[in-house]
Amino acid sequence: MAYKRVTEEERRHIYRWRQEGHGPREMARRLGRSASSISREIARNTGGRSYRPKQAHEKAQVRAQRCGPRRFTEEVRLDAESRLKAGWTPEIISGRARLEMRPWVCKETIYTHIYADAKAGGDLWTNLPRSHRKRRRRCPRQDGRGRGKIPNQRMIDARPAEVETRESVGHWEGDLINGAHQTGNLVTLVERKTRFTLVGRTDTKEAKEVLAEICGLFSGMAQASRLSLTLDNGKEFARHEEMAAKTGMDVFFANPYHSWERGTNENTNGLIRRLHPKQSSFASISDEELKRIDEYLNDRPRKCLGWMTPREEMAAFLARAP
């Protein structure tokens, strides 16, 4: 339905009905408009002496006299695209045009143009800042395109409900932390209830090497503490079926780009990043350094464990296990 401005007569009705105690919904029903339109009209055009029809109409008339046409003309489009390529964001482009009293459109119009361009195969979207994305993805993903899907995955929806409750020990989450380019990776395996963590290192992200490291880490744990493992969708975990057979664990996968489904693991990775920030080289990480990381994670009291340590909690469980 096309947008229609509130008329002066409608503003007189709104004033009278407000005096009579009617709310926005009732006024909207009588005028054949949405309640949000009435609420917006009152909020925008209320002065120091409450809402008055004449003053409200004058305020709306002044606001309607923009410094330039709010249409995405060819001139505005070309200007926006050139400034995008120069590193400006849509918000900066819109705000600066208004400041300079040039024809302008709001930032959302520019975003809409960028998304339409991306859908048509264009590359305007590559000029958007990528570090702190706050919008749902509507542009192509550069990294990982064409990587394919890991076969025979069991998704997290099939995982037993008891895993979510943390009532029993033996349910783990796993991930790979990347070092600087070609300097190796850290394998992290975190038990959900006790927060006990196993840490290993691989030279590459090859599925065979990652499989061997995970199986080696779990080999030192009693079978009672190895029930399930939830991983992310990295291709380094492609040999999950062999992993399940060798460890005796049920292996599940979180949904793509749902890191919160492995929140315990992600939080633990954050602790490791305090010791080794992003872009750190893992080339020199020795067994001694892995031991230091292990002690930092497992001998650190946790509030969620009543100030016990993960190592103490895991030891107590193993002492009770048959």
TORMI-46734 format. One record per residue (C-alpha): chain; residue number from 1; x, y, z; residue in one letter. Coordinates in steps of 0.2 Angstrom, whole numbers, plus 2048, in hexadecimal, padded with zeros to 3 digits. Layout:
+-------+-------+------+-------+-----+------+
! gulum ! zalum ! east ! north !  up ! tilo !
+-------+-------+------+-------+-----+------+
!     A !   NUM !    X !     Y !   Z !    a !
...
+-------+-------+------+-------+-----+------+
//
This chain:
+-------+-------+------+-------+-----+------+
! gulum ! zalum ! east ! north !  up ! tilo !
+-------+-------+------+-------+-----+------+
!     A !     1 !  800 !   800 ! 800 !    m !
!     A !     2 !  807 !   811 ! 7FB !    a !
!     A !     3 !  80C !   81D ! 809 !    y !
!     A !     4 !  800 !   82B ! 80C !    k !
!     A !     5 !  804 !   83A ! 818 !    r !
!     A !     6 !  7F9 !   83E ! 826 !    v !
!     A !     7 !  7EE !   84D ! 822 !    t !
!     A !     8 !  7EA !   85C ! 82C !    e !
!     A !     9 !  7D8 !   856 ! 82E !    e !
!     A !    10 !  7DE !   846 ! 835 !    e !
!     A !    11 !  7E9 !   84F ! 841 !    r !
!     A !    12 !  7DA !   858 ! 848 !    r !
!     A !    13 !  7D1 !   848 ! 84A !    h !
!     A !    14 !  7E1 !   841 ! 853 !    i !
!     A !    15 !  7E1 !   850 ! 85F !    y !
!     A !    16 !  7CF !   84F ! 863 !    r !
!     A !    17 !  7CF !   83C ! 866 !    w !
!     A !    18 !  7DE !   83D ! 871 !    r !
!     A !    19 !  7D5 !   84A ! 87B !    q !
!     A !    20 !  7C7 !   83D ! 87D !    e !
!     A !    21 !  7D3 !   830 ! 883 !    g !
!     A !    22 !  7D4 !   825 ! 874 !    h !
!     A !    23 !  7E5 !   81C ! 871 !    g !
!     A !    24 !  7EE !   81A ! 860 !    p !
!     A !    25 !  7E6 !   809 ! 85C !    r !
!     A !    26 !  7D5 !   810 ! 85D !    e !
!     A !    27 !  7DA !   820 ! 853 !    m !
!     A !    28 !  7E2 !   815 ! 846 !    a !
!     A !    29 !  7D3 !   80B ! 844 !    r !
!     A !    30 !  7C8 !   81A ! 841 !    r !
!     A !    31 !  7D4 !   821 ! 835 !    l !
!     A !    32 !  7D8 !   811 ! 82C !    g !
!     A !    33 !  7EA !   812 ! 830 !    r !
!     A !    34 !  7F6 !   808 ! 839 !    s !
!     A !    35 !  7F9 !   80B ! 84C !    a !
!     A !    36 !  80B !   80D ! 849 !    s !
!     A !    37 !  808 !   81C ! 83D !    s !
!     A !    38 !  7FD !   825 ! 84A !    i !
!     A !    39 !  80A !   822 ! 858 !    s !
!     A !    40 !  818 !   828 ! 84C !    r !
!     A !    41 !  80D !   838 ! 848 !    e !
!     A !    42 !  80B !   83C ! 85A !    i !
!     A !    43 !  81D !   839 ! 85F !    a !
!     A !    44 !  824 !   843 ! 851 !    r !
!     A !    45 !  819 !   852 ! 852 !    n !
!     A !    46 !  815 !   855 ! 864 !    t !
!     A !    47 !  81C !   866 ! 86A !    g !
!     A !    48 !  81E !   86D ! 87B !    g !
!     A !    49 !  80C !   86F ! 87E !    r !
!     A !    50 !  807 !   85D ! 879 !    s !
!     A !    51 !  800 !   858 ! 868 !    y !
!     A !    52 !  7F7 !   866 ! 85F !    r !
!     A !    53 !  7F0 !   864 ! 84D !    p !
!     A !    54 !  7F6 !   875 ! 846 !    k !
!     A !    55 !  808 !   874 ! 84D !    q !
!     A !    56 !  809 !   861 ! 848 !    a !
!     A !    57 !  804 !   865 ! 836 !    h !
!     A !    58 !  811 !   873 ! 836 !    e !
!     A !    59 !  81F !   868 ! 83D !    k !
!     A !    60 !  81B !   85B ! 830 !    a !
!     A !    61 !  81B !   867 ! 822 !    q !
!     A !    62 !  82C !   86E ! 827 !    v !
!     A !    63 !  833 !   85C ! 828 !    r !
!     A !    64 !  82C !   858 ! 817 !    a !
!     A !    65 !  837 !   866 ! 80F !    q !
!     A !    66 !  847 !   85B ! 80E !    r !
!     A !    67 !  857 !   862 ! 808 !    c !
!     A !    68 !  856 !   857 ! 7F8 !    g !
!     A !    69 !  84B !   84B ! 7F0 !    p !
!     A !    70 !  84A !   83A ! 7F9 !    r !
!     A !    71 !  84B !   830 ! 7E9 !    r !
!     A !    72 !  859 !   824 ! 7E4 !    f !
!     A !    73 !  85D !   82D ! 7D4 !    t !
!     A !    74 !  86B !   829 ! 7C8 !    e !
!     A !    75 !  875 !   837 ! 7CF !    e !
!     A !    76 !  873 !   831 ! 7E1 !    v !
!     A !    77 !  876 !   81F ! 7DC !    r !
!     A !    78 !  887 !   823 ! 7D3 !    l !
!     A !    79 !  88C !   82E ! 7E2 !    d !
!     A !    80 !  888 !   821 ! 7EE !    a !
!     A !    81 !  891 !   813 ! 7E4 !    e !
!     A !    82 !  8A1 !   81E ! 7E2 !    s !
!     A !    83 !  8A1 !   822 ! 7F5 !    r !
!     A !    84 !  89F !   810 ! 7F9 !    l !
!     A !    85 !  8AE !   80B ! 7EF !    k !
!     A !    86 !  8B8 !   819 ! 7F8 !    a !
!     A !    87 !  8B4 !   810 ! 809 !    g !
!     A !    88 !  8A5 !   81A ! 80F !    w !
!     A !    89 !  896 !   811 ! 817 !    t !
!     A !    90 !  884 !   814 ! 812 !    p !
!     A !    91 !  881 !   81D ! 822 !    e !
!     A !    92 !  890 !   829 ! 81F !    i !
!     A !    93 !  88A !   82B ! 80D !    i !
!     A !    94 !  878 !   830 ! 812 !    s !
!     A !    95 !  87E !   83B ! 821 !    g !
!     A !    96 !  88B !   845 ! 817 !    r !
!     A !    97 !  87F !   848 ! 808 !    a !
!     A !    98 !  872 !   84F ! 815 !    r !
!     A !    99 !  87F !   85A ! 81D !    l !
!     A !   100 !  885 !   861 ! 80C !    e !
!     A !   101 !  872 !   864 ! 807 !    m !
!     A !   102 !  874 !   858 ! 7F8 !    r !
!     A !   103 !  867 !   84C ! 7F2 !    p !
!     A !   104 !  867 !   83D ! 7FD !    w !
!     A !   105 !  85F !   82D ! 802 !    v !
!     A !   106 !  85F !   824 ! 813 !    c !
!     A !   107 !  86C !   817 ! 816 !    k !
!     A !   108 !  85F !   809 ! 815 !    e !
!     A !   109 !  85C !   80D ! 803 !    t !
!     A !   110 !  86E !   80C ! 7FF !    i !
!     A !   111 !  86F !   7FB ! 808 !    y !
!     A !   112 !  860 !   7F5 ! 7FE !    t !
!     A !   113 !  869 !   7FA ! 7EE !    h !
!     A !   114 !  879 !   7F1 ! 7F4 !    i !
!     A !   115 !  86F !   7E1 ! 7F8 !    y !
!     A !   116 !  866 !   7E2 ! 7E7 !    a !
!     A !   117 !  877 !   7E4 ! 7DE !    d !
!     A !   118 !  87E !   7D5 ! 7E7 !    a !
!     A !   119 !  86F !   7CA ! 7E3 !    k !
!     A !   120 !  872 !   7CF ! 7D0 !    a !
!     A !   121 !  884 !   7C9 ! 7D2 !    g !
!     A !   122 !  88C !   7DB ! 7D5 !    g !
!     A !   123 !  89A !   7DE ! 7E1 !    d !
!     A !   124 !  895 !   7EE ! 7EA !    l !
!     A !   125 !  893 !   7E4 ! 7FA !    w !
!     A !   126 !  8A5 !   7E1 ! 7FB !    t !
!     A !   127 !  8A8 !   7F3 ! 800 !    n !
!     A !   128 !  89D !   7F1 ! 810 !    l !
!     A !   129 !  8A7 !   7F0 ! 820 !    p !
!     A !   130 !  8A7 !   7DE ! 825 !    r !
!     A !   131 !  8AF !   7DE ! 837 !    s !
!     A !   132 !  89F !   7E0 ! 841 !    h !
!     A !   133 !  890 !   7DA ! 837 !    r !
!     A !   134 !  87F !   7DF ! 83F !    k !
!     A !   135 !  874 !   7DA ! 831 !    r !
!     A !   136 !  86E !   7C9 ! 82B !    r !
!     A !   137 !  878 !   7C4 ! 81C !    r !
!     A !   138 !  871 !   7C9 ! 80B !    r !
!     A !   139 !  881 !   7C9 ! 801 !    c !
!     A !   140 !  88C !   7BA ! 7FB !    p !
!     A !   141 !  898 !   7B3 ! 807 !    r !
!     A !   142 !  8AA !   7B4 ! 800 !    q !
!     A !   143 !  8B2 !   7A7 ! 80B !    d !
!     A !   144 !  8AD !   795 ! 80A !    g !
!     A !   145 !  8A3 !   796 ! 7FA !    r !
!     A !   146 !  8A3 !   785 ! 7F2 !    g !
!     A !   147 !  8AA !   77C ! 800 !    r !
!     A !   148 !  89C !   76F ! 800 !    g !
!     A !   149 !  893 !   767 ! 80E !    k !
!     A !   150 !  89A !   75A ! 81A !    i !
!     A !   151 !  892 !   749 ! 816 !    p !
!     A !   152 !  887 !   73F ! 822 !    n !
!     A !   153 !  886 !   74C ! 82F !    q !
!     A !   154 !  87C !   74A ! 83F !    r !
!     A !   155 !  876 !   75B ! 843 !    m !
!     A !   156 !  874 !   762 ! 855 !    i !
!     A !   157 !  861 !   760 ! 854 !    d !
!     A !   158 !  863 !   74D ! 855 !    a !
!     A !   159 !  86E !   74F ! 865 !    r !
!     A !   160 !  866 !   748 ! 875 !    p !
!     A !   161 !  85D !   755 ! 880 !    a !
!     A !   162 !  868 !   751 ! 88F !    e !
!     A !   163 !  877 !   759 ! 886 !    v !
!     A !   164 !  86F !   76A ! 887 !    e !
!     A !   165 !  86B !   769 ! 89A !    t !
!     A !   166 !  87D !   765 ! 89F !    r !
!     A !   167 !  877 !   759 ! 8AB !    e !
!     A !   168 !  883 !   74B ! 8A6 !    s !
!     A !   169 !  896 !   74B ! 8A3 !    v !
!     A !   170 !  89C !   745 ! 892 !    g !
!     A !   171 !  895 !   751 ! 885 !    h !
!     A !   172 !  8A3 !   75B ! 87C !    w !
!     A !   173 !  8A4 !   769 ! 870 !    e !
!     A !   174 !  8B3 !   76A ! 864 !    g !
!     A !   175 !  8BB !   778 ! 859 !    d !
!     A !   176 !  8CB !   77D ! 850 !    l !
!     A !   177 !  8D3 !   78D ! 854 !    i !
!     A !   178 !  8DD !   794 ! 846 !    n !
!     A !   179 !  8EE !   79C ! 848 !    g !
!     A !   180 !  8F6 !   7A8 ! 83C !    a !
!     A !   181 !  8F8 !   7A3 ! 82A !    h !
!     A !   182 !  8FF !   791 ! 829 !    q !
!     A !   183 !  906 !   791 ! 83B !    t !
!     A !   184 !  8FA !   783 ! 841 !    g !
!     A !   185 !  8EA !   781 ! 84B !    n !
!     A !   186 !  8E4 !   77D ! 85C !    l !
!     A !   187 !  8D7 !   76F ! 85F !    v !
!     A !   188 !  8CC !   773 ! 86D !    t !
!     A !   189 !  8C0 !   766 ! 875 !    l !
!     A !   190 !  8B5 !   76C ! 884 !    v !
!     A !   191 !  8AA !   762 ! 88F !    e !
!     A !   192 !  89A !   76B ! 892 !    r !
!     A !   193 !  896 !   767 ! 8A4 !    k !
!     A !   194 !  8A7 !   768 ! 8AC !    t !
!     A !   195 !  8AF !   774 ! 89F !    r !
!     A !   196 !  8BE !   769 ! 89F !    f !
!     A !   197 !  8C8 !   76C ! 88F !    t !
!     A !   198 !  8D4 !   762 ! 884 !    l !
!     A !   199 !  8E0 !   76C ! 879 !    v !
!     A !   200 !  8EB !   766 ! 86B !    g !
!     A !   201 !  8F3 !   76D ! 85B !    r !
!     A !   202 !  8F3 !   769 ! 849 !    t !
!     A !   203 !  8FF !   76F ! 83B !    d !
!     A !   204 !  8F0 !   770 ! 82E !    t !
!     A !   205 !  8DD !   76F ! 82D !    k !
!     A !   206 !  8DE !   75F ! 824 !    e !
!     A !   207 !  8D0 !   754 ! 82A !    a !
!     A !   208 !  8DB !   745 ! 82C !    k !
!     A !   209 !  8E7 !   74F ! 838 !    e !
!     A !   210 !  8D9 !   756 ! 842 !    v !
!     A !   211 !  8D1 !   745 ! 844 !    l !
!     A !   212 !  8E1 !   73E ! 84A !    a !
!     A !   213 !  8E3 !   74C ! 857 !    e !
!     A !   214 !  8D2 !   74B ! 85D !    i !
!     A !   215 !  8D2 !   738 ! 85F !    c !
!     A !   216 !  8E3 !   73A ! 868 !    g !
!     A !   217 !  8DC !   747 ! 874 !    l !
!     A !   218 !  8CD !   73C ! 879 !    f !
!     A !   219 !  8D8 !   72C ! 87B !    s !
!     A !   220 !  8DD !   732 ! 88C !    g !
!     A !   221 !  8CB !   734 ! 892 !    m !
!     A !   222 !  8C1 !   726 ! 899 !    a !
!     A !   223 !  8B2 !   720 ! 88E !    q !
!     A !   224 !  8A6 !   726 ! 89C !    a !
!     A !   225 !  8AB !   737 ! 898 !    s !
!     A !   226 !  8A9 !   736 ! 885 !    r !
!     A !   227 !  897 !   736 ! 880 !    l !
!     A !   228 !  894 !   743 ! 872 !    s !
!     A !   229 !  89E !   750 ! 869 !    l !
!     A !   230 !  896 !   75F ! 860 !    t !
!     A !   231 !  8A1 !   768 ! 853 !    l !
!     A !   232 !  89F !   776 ! 847 !    d !
!     A !   233 !  89E !   774 ! 834 !    n !
!     A !   234 !  8B0 !   776 ! 82F !    g !
!     A !   235 !  8B6 !   76A ! 822 !    k !
!     A !   236 !  8C4 !   765 ! 82E !    e !
!     A !   237 !  8B7 !   75A ! 837 !    f !
!     A !   238 !  8B2 !   751 ! 827 !    a !
!     A !   239 !  8B8 !   740 ! 82D !    r !
!     A !   240 !  8AB !   741 ! 83C !    h !
!     A !   241 !  8A5 !   72F ! 838 !    e !
!     A !   242 !  8B7 !   728 ! 83C !    e !
!     A !   243 !  8B8 !   733 ! 84B !    m !
!     A !   244 !  8A8 !   72C ! 852 !    a !
!     A !   245 !  8AD !   71A ! 84F !    a !
!     A !   246 !  8BE !   71D ! 857 !    k !
!     A !   247 !  8B9 !   727 ! 866 !    t !
!     A !   248 !  8A8 !   71E ! 869 !    g !
!     A !   249 !  89F !   72F ! 869 !    m !
!     A !   250 !  890 !   735 ! 861 !    d !
!     A !   251 !  896 !   744 ! 855 !    v !
!     A !   252 !  88A !   752 ! 852 !    f !
!     A !   253 !  88B !   763 ! 848 !    f !
!     A !   254 !  885 !   774 ! 84D !    a !
!     A !   255 !  87B !   77D ! 83F !    n !
!     A !   256 !  886 !   788 ! 834 !    p !
!     A !   257 !  88A !   799 ! 83B !    y !
!     A !   258 !  882 !   795 ! 84B !    h !
!     A !   259 !  891 !   796 ! 857 !    s !
!     A !   260 !  886 !   798 ! 866 !    w !
!     A !   261 !  881 !   786 ! 864 !    e !
!     A !   262 !  893 !   782 ! 86A !    r !
!     A !   263 !  893 !   791 ! 877 !    g !
!     A !   264 !  89E !   787 ! 884 !    t !
!     A !   265 !  8AB !   784 ! 876 !    n !
!     A !   266 !  8AB !   796 ! 870 !    e !
!     A !   267 !  8AD !   79D ! 881 !    n !
!     A !   268 !  8BC !   792 ! 884 !    t !
!     A !   269 !  8C4 !   797 ! 874 !    n !
!     A !   270 !  8C2 !   7A9 ! 87A !    g !
!     A !   271 !  8CC !   7A5 ! 88A !    l !
!     A !   272 !  8DA !   79D ! 87F !    i !
!     A !   273 !  8DA !   7AD ! 874 !    r !
!     A !   274 !  8DF !   7B6 ! 884 !    r !
!     A !   275 !  8EF !   7AD ! 883 !    l !
!     A !   276 !  8F1 !   7AC ! 870 !    h !
!     A !   277 !  8E7 !   7BB ! 868 !    p !
!     A !   278 !  8E1 !   7BA ! 856 !    k !
!     A !   279 !  8EF !   7B9 ! 849 !    q !
!     A !   280 !  8FB !   7B2 ! 855 !    s !
!     A !   281 !  907 !   7A5 ! 84E !    s !
!     A !   282 !  904 !   793 ! 854 !    f !
!     A !   283 !  914 !   78D ! 84C !    a !
!     A !   284 !  91E !   78D ! 85D !    s !
!     A !   285 !  910 !   786 ! 868 !    i !
!     A !   286 !  919 !   777 ! 870 !    s !
!     A !   287 !  913 !   76A ! 87C !    d !
!     A !   288 !  918 !   775 ! 88A !    e !
!     A !   289 !  90D !   783 ! 884 !    e !
!     A !   290 !  8FF !   777 ! 881 !    l !
!     A !   291 !  901 !   772 ! 894 !    k !
!     A !   292 !  900 !   784 ! 899 !    r !
!     A !   293 !  8F0 !   787 ! 88F !    i !
!     A !   294 !  8E9 !   777 ! 897 !    d !
!     A !   295 !  8ED !   77E ! 8A9 !    e !
!     A !   296 !  8E6 !   78F ! 8A5 !    y !
!     A !   297 !  8D6 !   787 ! 89F !    l !
!     A !   298 !  8D4 !   778 ! 8AB !    n !
!     A !   299 !  8DB !   77F ! 8BB !    d !
!     A !   300 !  8D2 !   78F ! 8BB !    r !
!     A !   301 !  8C3 !   790 ! 8C7 !    p !
!     A !   302 !  8B2 !   793 ! 8BF !    r !
!     A !   303 !  8A3 !   79C ! 8C7 !    k !
!     A !   304 !  898 !   790 ! 8BD !    c !
!     A !   305 !  8A0 !   781 ! 8C6 !    l !
!     A !   306 !  89E !   789 ! 8D7 !    g !
!     A !   307 !  8B0 !   78F ! 8D6 !    w !
!     A !   308 !  8B7 !   77D ! 8D3 !    m !
!     A !   309 !  8C3 !   77B ! 8C4 !    t !
!     A !   310 !  8BF !   771 ! 8B5 !    p !
!     A !   311 !  8CC !   764 ! 8B9 !    r !
!     A !   312 !  8C5 !   761 ! 8CA !    e !
!     A !   313 !  8B4 !   75F ! 8C4 !    e !
!     A !   314 !  8BA !   752 ! 8B6 !    m !
!     A !   315 !  8C4 !   749 ! 8C3 !    a !
!     A !   316 !  8B5 !   748 ! 8CF !    a !
!     A !   317 !  8AB !   741 ! 8C1 !    f !
!     A !   318 !  8B8 !   734 ! 8BC !    l !
!     A !   319 !  8BA !   72E ! 8CE !    a !
!     A !   320 !  8A7 !   72A ! 8CE !    r !
!     A !   321 !  8A6 !   723 ! 8BD !    a !
!     A !   322 !  8A5 !   710 ! 8BC !    p !
+-------+-------+------+-------+-----+------+
//
